[in-house]
Amino acid sequence: MATGKPPPWDPLNRAYFNGYALWSYLTMSFLFTLPGVRVEELAPWEEGGQHWRRLRVHFPVSVATHCTVQDFYFGADFLLRRHDYQVDVSAGLPAA
């Protein structure tokens, strides 16, 4: 009987996920410059009295990442403060 849940991950699935996740976290700012990646600036975001600039990044399917559209929030010092996305391999679970 089908439960609608995906089957548990085997070691190969976990290795693939961990590999592309780590690769994308360490190289994310460079990924923004790849052909086919589209970046747009969104309205600023206020968080805890701070104003953060936001980028929405659209990745082509050729880039292994959590999902094709992700939002990045940067402080006045241009350091990343927040990263919002949906984990496609977990039924679109929202993550920040």
PDB file as gemmi writes it, atoms N, CA and C in Angstrom:
CRYST1    1.000    1.000    1.000  90.00  90.00  90.00 P 1                      
ATOM      1  N   MET A   1       0.843  -1.187   0.000  1.00  0.00           N  
ATOM      2  CA  MET A   1       0.000   0.000   0.000  1.00  0.00           C  
ATOM      3  C   MET A   1       0.889   1.252   0.000  1.00  0.00           C  
ATOM      4  N   ALA A   2       0.640   2.130  -0.933  1.00  0.00           N  
ATOM      5  CA  ALA A   2       1.441   3.352  -1.057  1.00  0.00           C  
ATOM      6  C   ALA A   2       1.029   4.358   0.004  1.00  0.00           C  
ATOM      7  N   THR A   3       2.025   4.968   0.647  1.00  0.00           N  
ATOM      8  CA  THR A   3       1.750   5.961   1.686  1.00  0.00           C  
ATOM      9  C   THR A   3       1.874   7.386   1.185  1.00  0.00           C  
ATOM     10  N   GLY A   4       2.390   7.562  -0.022  1.00  0.00           N  
ATOM     11  CA  GLY A   4       2.589   8.906  -0.554  1.00  0.00           C  
ATOM     12  C   GLY A   4       3.914   9.511  -0.113  1.00  0.00           C  
ATOM     13  N   LYS A   5       4.635   8.821   0.775  1.00  0.00           N  
ATOM     14  CA  LYS A   5       5.936   9.308   1.228  1.00  0.00           C  
ATOM     15  C   LYS A   5       7.024   8.731   0.333  1.00  0.00           C  
ATOM     16  N   PRO A   6       8.059   9.533   0.075  1.00  0.00           N  
ATOM     17  CA  PRO A   6       9.164   8.987  -0.719  1.00  0.00           C  
ATOM     18  C   PRO A   6       9.884   7.903   0.076  1.00  0.00           C  
ATOM     19  N   PRO A   7      10.543   6.994  -0.606  1.00  0.00           N  
ATOM     20  CA  PRO A   7      11.287   5.958   0.121  1.00  0.00           C  
ATOM     21  C   PRO A   7      12.460   6.570   0.877  1.00  0.00           C  
ATOM     22  N   PRO A   8      12.912   5.920   1.937  1.00  0.00           N  
ATOM     23  CA  PRO A   8      14.071   6.450   2.680  1.00  0.00           C  
ATOM     24  C   PRO A   8      15.288   6.550   1.770  1.00  0.00           C  
ATOM     25  N   TRP A   9      16.145   7.509   2.086  1.00  0.00           N  
ATOM     26  CA  TRP A   9      17.346   7.689   1.293  1.00  0.00           C  
ATOM     27  C   TRP A   9      18.353   6.590   1.605  1.00  0.00           C  
ATOM     28  N   ASP A  10      19.011   6.135   0.570  1.00  0.00           N  
ATOM     29  CA  ASP A  10      20.109   5.195   0.774  1.00  0.00           C  
ATOM     30  C   ASP A  10      21.406   6.016   0.852  1.00  0.00           C  
ATOM     31  N   PRO A  11      22.538   5.383   1.130  1.00  0.00           N  
ATOM     32  CA  PRO A  11      23.791   6.150   1.251  1.00  0.00           C  
ATOM     33  C   PRO A  11      24.144   6.956  -0.003  1.00  0.00           C  
ATOM     34  N   LEU A  12      23.817   6.455  -1.180  1.00  0.00           N  
ATOM     35  CA  LEU A  12      24.114   7.199  -2.403  1.00  0.00           C  
ATOM     36  C   LEU A  12      23.278   8.477  -2.496  1.00  0.00           C  
ATOM     37  N   ASN A  13      21.984   8.407  -2.136  1.00  0.00           N  
ATOM     38  CA  ASN A  13      21.142   9.599  -2.123  1.00  0.00           C  
ATOM     39  C   ASN A  13      21.680  10.640  -1.147  1.00  0.00           C  
ATOM     40  N   ARG A  14      22.062  10.206   0.044  1.00  0.00           N  
ATOM     41  CA  ARG A  14      22.593  11.137   1.046  1.00  0.00           C  
ATOM     42  C   ARG A  14      23.905  11.757   0.574  1.00  0.00           C  
ATOM     43  N   ALA A  15      24.762  10.951  -0.039  1.00  0.00           N  
ATOM     44  CA  ALA A  15      26.042  11.475  -0.536  1.00  0.00           C  
ATOM     45  C   ALA A  15      25.813  12.535  -1.618  1.00  0.00           C  
ATOM     46  N   TYR A  16      24.881  12.277  -2.533  1.00  0.00           N  
ATOM     47  CA  TYR A  16      24.585  13.249  -3.591  1.00  0.00           C  
ATOM     48  C   TYR A  16      24.063  14.553  -2.982  1.00  0.00           C  
ATOM     49  N   PHE A  17      23.097  14.452  -2.076  1.00  0.00           N  
ATOM     50  CA  PHE A  17      22.533  15.646  -1.444  1.00  0.00           C  
ATOM     51  C   PHE A  17      23.616  16.420  -0.701  1.00  0.00           C  
ATOM     52  N   ASN A  18      24.379  15.726   0.131  1.00  0.00           N  
ATOM     53  CA  ASN A  18      25.425  16.407   0.906  1.00  0.00           C  
ATOM     54  C   ASN A  18      26.467  17.038  -0.004  1.00  0.00           C  
ATOM     55  N   GLY A  19      26.801  16.362  -1.094  1.00  0.00           N  
ATOM     56  CA  GLY A  19      27.789  16.899  -2.018  1.00  0.00           C  
ATOM     57  C   GLY A  19      27.337  18.169  -2.702  1.00  0.00           C  
ATOM     58  N   TYR A  20      26.127  18.163  -3.283  1.00  0.00           N  
ATOM     59  CA  TYR A  20      25.704  19.376  -3.984  1.00  0.00           C  
ATOM     60  C   TYR A  20      25.368  20.486  -3.006  1.00  0.00           C  
ATOM     61  N   ALA A  21      24.878  20.156  -1.802  1.00  0.00           N  
ATOM     62  CA  ALA A  21      24.573  21.189  -0.811  1.00  0.00           C  
ATOM     63  C   ALA A  21      25.861  21.897  -0.380  1.00  0.00           C  
ATOM     64  N   LEU A  22      26.882  21.129  -0.022  1.00  0.00           N  
ATOM     65  CA  LEU A  22      28.140  21.726   0.412  1.00  0.00           C  
ATOM     66  C   LEU A  22      28.780  22.522  -0.726  1.00  0.00           C  
ATOM     67  N   TRP A  23      28.784  21.956  -1.926  1.00  0.00           N  
ATOM     68  CA  TRP A  23      29.352  22.653  -3.075  1.00  0.00           C  
ATOM     69  C   TRP A  23      28.628  23.979  -3.306  1.00  0.00           C  
ATOM     70  N   SER A  24      27.302  23.958  -3.253  1.00  0.00           N  
ATOM     71  CA  SER A  24      26.575  25.195  -3.532  1.00  0.00           C  
ATOM     72  C   SER A  24      26.767  26.219  -2.416  1.00  0.00           C  
ATOM     73  N   TYR A  25      26.798  25.794  -1.138  1.00  0.00           N  
ATOM     74  CA  TYR A  25      27.012  26.750  -0.043  1.00  0.00           C  
ATOM     75  C   TYR A  25      28.383  27.429  -0.161  1.00  0.00           C  
ATOM     76  N   LEU A  26      29.393  26.666  -0.525  1.00  0.00           N  
ATOM     77  CA  LEU A  26      30.747  27.227  -0.585  1.00  0.00           C  
ATOM     78  C   LEU A  26      31.003  28.068  -1.834  1.00  0.00           C  
ATOM     79  N   THR A  27      30.221  27.864  -2.876  1.00  0.00           N  
ATOM     80  CA  THR A  27      30.478  28.563  -4.134  1.00  0.00           C  
ATOM     81  C   THR A  27      29.330  29.470  -4.571  1.00  0.00           C  
ATOM     82  N   MET A  28      28.353  29.684  -3.704  1.00  0.00           N  
ATOM     83  CA  MET A  28      27.111  30.345  -4.107  1.00  0.00           C  
ATOM     84  C   MET A  28      27.336  31.685  -4.807  1.00  0.00           C  
ATOM     85  N   SER A  29      28.158  32.554  -4.261  1.00  0.00           N  
ATOM     86  CA  SER A  29      28.329  33.871  -4.903  1.00  0.00           C  
ATOM     87  C   SER A  29      28.923  33.735  -6.305  1.00  0.00           C  
ATOM     88  N   PHE A  30      29.728  32.716  -6.544  1.00  0.00           N  
ATOM     89  CA  PHE A  30      30.285  32.482  -7.874  1.00  0.00           C  
ATOM     90  C   PHE A  30      29.229  31.886  -8.813  1.00  0.00           C  
ATOM     91  N   LEU A  31      28.316  31.090  -8.252  1.00  0.00           N  
ATOM     92  CA  LEU A  31      27.249  30.500  -9.062  1.00  0.00           C  
ATOM     93  C   LEU A  31      26.355  31.574  -9.681  1.00  0.00           C  
ATOM     94  N   PHE A  32      26.233  32.710  -9.004  1.00  0.00           N  
ATOM     95  CA  PHE A  32      25.387  33.796  -9.522  1.00  0.00           C  
ATOM     96  C   PHE A  32      25.856  34.269 -10.898  1.00  0.00           C  
ATOM     97  N   THR A  33      27.115  34.020 -11.240  1.00  0.00           N  
ATOM     98  CA  THR A  33      27.675  34.520 -12.498  1.00  0.00           C  
ATOM     99  C   THR A  33      27.622  33.499 -13.633  1.00  0.00           C  
ATOM    100  N   LEU A  34      27.130  32.293 -13.358  1.00  0.00           N  
ATOM    101  CA  LEU A  34      27.086  31.258 -14.398  1.00  0.00           C  
ATOM    102  C   LEU A  34      26.092  31.614 -15.507  1.00  0.00           C  
ATOM    103  N   PRO A  35      26.354  31.171 -16.722  1.00  0.00           N  
ATOM    104  CA  PRO A  35      25.389  31.375 -17.806  1.00  0.00           C  
ATOM    105  C   PRO A  35      24.046  30.736 -17.435  1.00  0.00           C  
ATOM    106  N   GLY A  36      22.981  31.449 -17.709  1.00  0.00           N  
ATOM    107  CA  GLY A  36      21.641  30.940 -17.433  1.00  0.00           C  
ATOM    108  C   GLY A  36      21.101  31.281 -16.063  1.00  0.00           C  
ATOM    109  N   VAL A  37      21.957  31.795 -15.165  1.00  0.00           N  
ATOM    110  CA  VAL A  37      21.502  32.212 -13.834  1.00  0.00           C  
ATOM    111  C   VAL A  37      20.998  33.645 -13.946  1.00  0.00           C  
ATOM    112  N   ARG A  38      19.808  33.879 -13.425  1.00  0.00           N  
ATOM    113  CA  ARG A  38      19.208  35.220 -13.481  1.00  0.00           C  
ATOM    114  C   ARG A  38      19.071  35.753 -12.054  1.00  0.00           C  
ATOM    115  N   VAL A  39      19.549  36.974 -11.826  1.00  0.00           N  
ATOM    116  CA  VAL A  39      19.525  37.596 -10.508  1.00  0.00           C  
ATOM    117  C   VAL A  39      18.720  38.878 -10.586  1.00  0.00           C  
ATOM    118  N   GLU A  40      17.823  39.061  -9.619  1.00  0.00           N  
ATOM    119  CA  GLU A  40      17.050  40.311  -9.555  1.00  0.00           C  
ATOM    120  C   GLU A  40      17.044  40.818  -8.123  1.00  0.00           C  
ATOM    121  N   GLU A  41      17.111  42.146  -7.983  1.00  0.00           N  
ATOM    122  CA  GLU A  41      17.054  42.734  -6.649  1.00  0.00           C  
ATOM    123  C   GLU A  41      15.596  42.964  -6.270  1.00  0.00           C  
ATOM    124  N   LEU A  42      15.244  42.552  -5.053  1.00  0.00           N  
ATOM    125  CA  LEU A  42      13.898  42.737  -4.522  1.00  0.00           C  
ATOM    126  C   LEU A  42      13.883  43.934  -3.585  1.00  0.00           C  
ATOM    127  N   ALA A  43      12.700  44.304  -3.133  1.00  0.00           N  
ATOM    128  CA  ALA A  43      12.569  45.398  -2.170  1.00  0.00           C  
ATOM    129  C   ALA A  43      13.329  45.038  -0.895  1.00  0.00           C  
ATOM    130  N   PRO A  44      13.913  46.047  -0.216  1.00  0.00           N  
ATOM    131  CA  PRO A  44      14.642  45.764   1.024  1.00  0.00           C  
ATOM    132  C   PRO A  44      13.739  45.095   2.068  1.00  0.00           C  
ATOM    133  N   TRP A  45      14.386  44.409   2.994  1.00  0.00           N  
ATOM    134  CA  TRP A  45      13.715  43.666   4.055  1.00  0.00           C  
ATOM    135  C   TRP A  45      14.159  44.229   5.392  1.00  0.00           C  
ATOM    136  N   GLU A  46      13.227  44.415   6.334  1.00  0.00           N  
ATOM    137  CA  GLU A  46      13.593  44.888   7.663  1.00  0.00           C  
ATOM    138  C   GLU A  46      13.513  43.730   8.638  1.00  0.00           C  
ATOM    139  N   GLU A  47      14.581  43.563   9.390  1.00  0.00           N  
ATOM    140  CA  GLU A  47      14.667  42.474  10.356  1.00  0.00           C  
ATOM    141  C   GLU A  47      15.402  42.986  11.594  1.00  0.00           C  
ATOM    142  N   GLY A  48      14.737  42.997  12.733  1.00  0.00           N  
ATOM    143  CA  GLY A  48      15.381  43.415  13.980  1.00  0.00           C  
ATOM    144  C   GLY A  48      15.964  44.813  13.917  1.00  0.00           C  
ATOM    145  N   GLY A  49      15.283  45.738  13.253  1.00  0.00           N  
ATOM    146  CA  GLY A  49      15.774  47.104  13.136  1.00  0.00           C  
ATOM    147  C   GLY A  49      16.848  47.292  12.082  1.00  0.00           C  
ATOM    148  N   GLN A  50      17.205  46.243  11.378  1.00  0.00           N  
ATOM    149  CA  GLN A  50      18.198  46.334  10.316  1.00  0.00           C  
ATOM    150  C   GLN A  50      17.500  46.266   8.961  1.00  0.00           C  
ATOM    151  N   HIS A  51      18.094  46.918   7.977  1.00  0.00           N  
ATOM    152  CA  HIS A  51      17.572  46.864   6.613  1.00  0.00           C  
ATOM    153  C   HIS A  51      18.510  45.999   5.783  1.00  0.00           C  
ATOM    154  N   TRP A  52      17.960  44.960   5.202  1.00  0.00           N  
ATOM    155  CA  TRP A  52      18.746  44.033   4.396  1.00  0.00           C  
ATOM    156  C   TRP A  52      18.356  44.154   2.941  1.00  0.00           C  
ATOM    157  N   ARG A  53      19.348  44.106   2.086  1.00  0.00           N  
ATOM    158  CA  ARG A  53      19.083  44.053   0.643  1.00  0.00           C  
ATOM    159  C   ARG A  53      18.812  42.602   0.277  1.00  0.00           C  
ATOM    160  N   ARG A  54      17.924  42.420  -0.705  1.00  0.00           N  
ATOM    161  CA  ARG A  54      17.542  41.053  -1.090  1.00  0.00           C  
ATOM    162  C   ARG A  54      17.799  40.807  -2.563  1.00  0.00           C  
ATOM    163  N   LEU A  55      18.294  39.617  -2.841  1.00  0.00           N  
ATOM    164  CA  LEU A  55      18.452  39.151  -4.211  1.00  0.00           C  
ATOM    165  C   LEU A  55      17.625  37.891  -4.385  1.00  0.00           C  
ATOM    166  N   ARG A  56      16.903  37.824  -5.468  1.00  0.00           N  
ATOM    167  CA  ARG A  56      16.228  36.582  -5.864  1.00  0.00           C  
ATOM    168  C   ARG A  56      17.023  36.014  -7.031  1.00  0.00           C  
ATOM    169  N   VAL A  57      17.432  34.769  -6.874  1.00  0.00           N  
ATOM    170  CA  VAL A  57      18.271  34.126  -7.876  1.00  0.00           C  
ATOM    171  C   VAL A  57      17.503  32.962  -8.483  1.00  0.00           C  
ATOM    172  N   HIS A  58      17.462  32.951  -9.811  1.00  0.00           N  
ATOM    173  CA  HIS A  58      16.803  31.880 -10.573  1.00  0.00           C  
ATOM    174  C   HIS A  58      17.911  31.036 -11.202  1.00  0.00           C  
ATOM    175  N   PHE A  59      17.991  29.779 -10.785  1.00  0.00           N  
ATOM    176  CA  PHE A  59      19.012  28.872 -11.294  1.00  0.00           C  
ATOM    177  C   PHE A  59      18.444  28.007 -12.407  1.00  0.00           C  
ATOM    178  N   PRO A  60      19.234  27.750 -13.452  1.00  0.00           N  
ATOM    179  CA  PRO A  60      18.778  26.801 -14.473  1.00  0.00           C  
ATOM    180  C   PRO A  60      18.830  25.380 -13.896  1.00  0.00           C  
ATOM    181  N   VAL A  61      18.097  24.476 -14.507  1.00  0.00           N  
ATOM    182  CA  VAL A  61      18.066  23.095 -14.007  1.00  0.00           C  
ATOM    183  C   VAL A  61      19.434  22.422 -14.123  1.00  0.00           C  
ATOM    184  N   SER A  62      20.323  22.984 -14.913  1.00  0.00           N  
ATOM    185  CA  SER A  62      21.663  22.401 -15.054  1.00  0.00           C  
ATOM    186  C   SER A  62      22.527  22.613 -13.810  1.00  0.00           C  
ATOM    187  N   VAL A  63      22.103  23.495 -12.887  1.00  0.00           N  
ATOM    188  CA  VAL A  63      22.839  23.732 -11.646  1.00  0.00           C  
ATOM    189  C   VAL A  63      22.184  22.915 -10.535  1.00  0.00           C  
ATOM    190  N   ALA A  64      22.936  21.986  -9.963  1.00  0.00           N  
ATOM    191  CA  ALA A  64      22.414  21.159  -8.869  1.00  0.00           C  
ATOM    192  C   ALA A  64      22.338  22.007  -7.610  1.00  0.00           C  
ATOM    193  N   THR A  65      21.129  22.291  -7.169  1.00  0.00           N  
ATOM    194  CA  THR A  65      20.914  23.090  -5.967  1.00  0.00           C  
ATOM    195  C   THR A  65      19.558  22.716  -5.373  1.00  0.00           C  
ATOM    196  N   HIS A  66      19.225  23.278  -4.210  1.00  0.00           N  
ATOM    197  CA  HIS A  66      18.002  22.886  -3.503  1.00  0.00           C  
ATOM    198  C   HIS A  66      16.733  23.137  -4.312  1.00  0.00           C  
ATOM    199  N   CYS A  67      16.699  24.267  -5.007  1.00  0.00           N  
ATOM    200  CA  CYS A  67      15.539  24.602  -5.836  1.00  0.00           C  
ATOM    201  C   CYS A  67      15.956  25.675  -6.835  1.00  0.00           C  
ATOM    202  N   THR A  68      15.132  25.905  -7.825  1.00  0.00           N  
ATOM    203  CA  THR A  68      15.517  26.822  -8.894  1.00  0.00           C  
ATOM    204  C   THR A  68      15.418  28.296  -8.517  1.00  0.00           C  
ATOM    205  N   VAL A  69      14.585  28.647  -7.527  1.00  0.00           N  
ATOM    206  CA  VAL A  69      14.447  30.050  -7.118  1.00  0.00           C  
ATOM    207  C   VAL A  69      14.792  30.157  -5.634  1.00  0.00           C  
ATOM    208  N   GLN A  70      15.751  31.037  -5.316  1.00  0.00           N  
ATOM    209  CA  GLN A  70      16.190  31.205  -3.938  1.00  0.00           C  
ATOM    210  C   GLN A  70      16.366  32.687  -3.642  1.00  0.00           C  
ATOM    211  N   ASP A  71      16.122  33.075  -2.377  1.00  0.00           N  
ATOM    212  CA  ASP A  71      16.267  34.467  -1.947  1.00  0.00           C  
ATOM    213  C   ASP A  71      17.427  34.591  -0.969  1.00  0.00           C  
ATOM    214  N   PHE A  72      18.240  35.651  -1.170  1.00  0.00           N  
ATOM    215  CA  PHE A  72      19.411  35.905  -0.342  1.00  0.00           C  
ATOM    216  C   PHE A  72      19.284  37.304   0.257  1.00  0.00           C  
ATOM    217  N   TYR A  73      19.600  37.447   1.541  1.00  0.00           N  
ATOM    218  CA  TYR A  73      19.466  38.701   2.275  1.00  0.00           C  
ATOM    219  C   TYR A  73      20.853  39.135   2.752  1.00  0.00           C  
ATOM    220  N   PHE A  74      21.221  40.392   2.475  1.00  0.00           N  
ATOM    221  CA  PHE A  74      22.551  40.895   2.802  1.00  0.00           C  
ATOM    222  C   PHE A  74      22.445  42.141   3.675  1.00  0.00           C  
ATOM    223  N   GLY A  75      23.307  42.204   4.705  1.00  0.00           N  
ATOM    224  CA  GLY A  75      23.370  43.370   5.573  1.00  0.00           C  
ATOM    225  C   GLY A  75      24.109  44.520   4.915  1.00  0.00           C  
ATOM    226  N   ALA A  76      24.194  45.641   5.639  1.00  0.00           N  
ATOM    227  CA  ALA A  76      24.875  46.830   5.119  1.00  0.00           C  
ATOM    228  C   ALA A  76      26.345  46.556   4.830  1.00  0.00           C  
ATOM    229  N   ASP A  77      26.926  45.553   5.493  1.00  0.00           N  
ATOM    230  CA  ASP A  77      28.320  45.173   5.269  1.00  0.00           C  
ATOM    231  C   ASP A  77      28.463  44.161   4.129  1.00  0.00           C  
ATOM    232  N   PHE A  78      27.354  43.864   3.458  1.00  0.00           N  
ATOM    233  CA  PHE A  78      27.295  42.933   2.315  1.00  0.00           C  
ATOM    234  C   PHE A  78      27.545  41.474   2.698  1.00  0.00           C  
ATOM    235  N   LEU A  79      27.463  41.160   3.989  1.00  0.00           N  
ATOM    236  CA  LEU A  79      27.560  39.771   4.423  1.00  0.00           C  
ATOM    237  C   LEU A  79      26.172  39.139   4.369  1.00  0.00           C  
ATOM    238  N   LEU A  80      26.129  37.875   4.021  1.00  0.00           N  
ATOM    239  CA  LEU A  80      24.870  37.148   3.927  1.00  0.00           C  
ATOM    240  C   LEU A  80      24.258  37.004   5.318  1.00  0.00           C  
ATOM    241  N   ARG A  81      23.012  37.401   5.467  1.00  0.00           N  
ATOM    242  CA  ARG A  81      22.297  37.319   6.733  1.00  0.00           C  
ATOM    243  C   ARG A  81      21.259  36.193   6.760  1.00  0.00           C  
ATOM    244  N   ARG A  82      20.699  35.890   5.596  1.00  0.00           N  
ATOM    245  CA  ARG A  82      19.638  34.889   5.530  1.00  0.00           C  
ATOM    246  C   ARG A  82      19.580  34.334   4.112  1.00  0.00           C  
ATOM    247  N   HIS A  83      19.155  33.087   4.001  1.00  0.00           N  
ATOM    248  CA  HIS A  83      19.035  32.413   2.709  1.00  0.00           C  
ATOM    249  C   HIS A  83      17.742  31.602   2.761  1.00  0.00           C  
ATOM    250  N   ASP A  84      16.770  31.974   1.940  1.00  0.00           N  
ATOM    251  CA  ASP A  84      15.474  31.281   1.907  1.00  0.00           C  
ATOM    252  C   ASP A  84      15.370  30.440   0.640  1.00  0.00           C  
ATOM    253  N   TYR A  85      14.872  29.221   0.793  1.00  0.00           N  
ATOM    254  CA  TYR A  85      14.673  28.323  -0.348  1.00  0.00           C  
ATOM    255  C   TYR A  85      13.693  27.239   0.047  1.00  0.00           C  
ATOM    256  N   GLN A  86      13.317  26.437  -0.907  1.00  0.00           N  
ATOM    257  CA  GLN A  86      12.483  25.265  -0.657  1.00  0.00           C  
ATOM    258  C   GLN A  86      13.298  24.040  -1.038  1.00  0.00           C  
ATOM    259  N   VAL A  87      13.256  23.014  -0.199  1.00  0.00           N  
ATOM    260  CA  VAL A  87      14.031  21.805  -0.458  1.00  0.00           C  
ATOM    261  C   VAL A  87      13.199  20.898  -1.360  1.00  0.00           C  
ATOM    262  N   ASP A  88      13.490  20.967  -2.664  1.00  0.00           N  
ATOM    263  CA  ASP A  88      12.709  20.202  -3.639  1.00  0.00           C  
ATOM    264  C   ASP A  88      12.707  18.708  -3.352  1.00  0.00           C  
ATOM    265  N   VAL A  89      13.823  18.167  -2.878  1.00  0.00           N  
ATOM    266  CA  VAL A  89      13.893  16.718  -2.621  1.00  0.00           C  
ATOM    267  C   VAL A  89      13.128  16.317  -1.367  1.00  0.00           C  
ATOM    268  N   SER A  90      12.612  17.308  -0.629  1.00  0.00           N  
ATOM    269  CA  SER A  90      11.778  17.044   0.553  1.00  0.00           C  
ATOM    270  C   SER A  90      10.403  17.668   0.381  1.00  0.00           C  
ATOM    271  N   ALA A  91       9.836  17.456  -0.808  1.00  0.00           N  
ATOM    272  CA  ALA A  91       8.482  17.922  -1.122  1.00  0.00           C  
ATOM    273  C   ALA A  91       8.310  19.430  -0.950  1.00  0.00           C  
ATOM    274  N   GLY A  92       9.362  20.200  -1.250  1.00  0.00           N  
ATOM    275  CA  GLY A  92       9.262  21.655  -1.205  1.00  0.00           C  
ATOM    276  C   GLY A  92       9.273  22.241   0.193  1.00  0.00           C  
ATOM    277  N   LEU A  93       9.811  21.514   1.166  1.00  0.00           N  
ATOM    278  CA  LEU A  93       9.893  21.999   2.550  1.00  0.00           C  
ATOM    279  C   LEU A  93      10.598  23.348   2.575  1.00  0.00           C  
ATOM    280  N   PRO A  94       9.966  24.398   3.156  1.00  0.00           N  
ATOM    281  CA  PRO A  94      10.625  25.700   3.200  1.00  0.00           C  
ATOM    282  C   PRO A  94      11.779  25.679   4.200  1.00  0.00           C  
ATOM    283  N   ALA A  95      12.846  26.379   3.869  1.00  0.00           N  
ATOM    284  CA  ALA A  95      14.022  26.448   4.744  1.00  0.00           C  
ATOM    285  C   ALA A  95      14.569  27.866   4.725  1.00  0.00           C  
ATOM    286  N   ALA A  96      15.174  28.273   5.837  1.00  0.00           N  
ATOM    287  CA  ALA A  96      15.816  29.581   5.944  1.00  0.00           C  
ATOM    288  C   ALA A  96      17.095  29.438   6.735  1.00  0.00           C  
TER     289      ALA A  96                                                      
END                                                                             
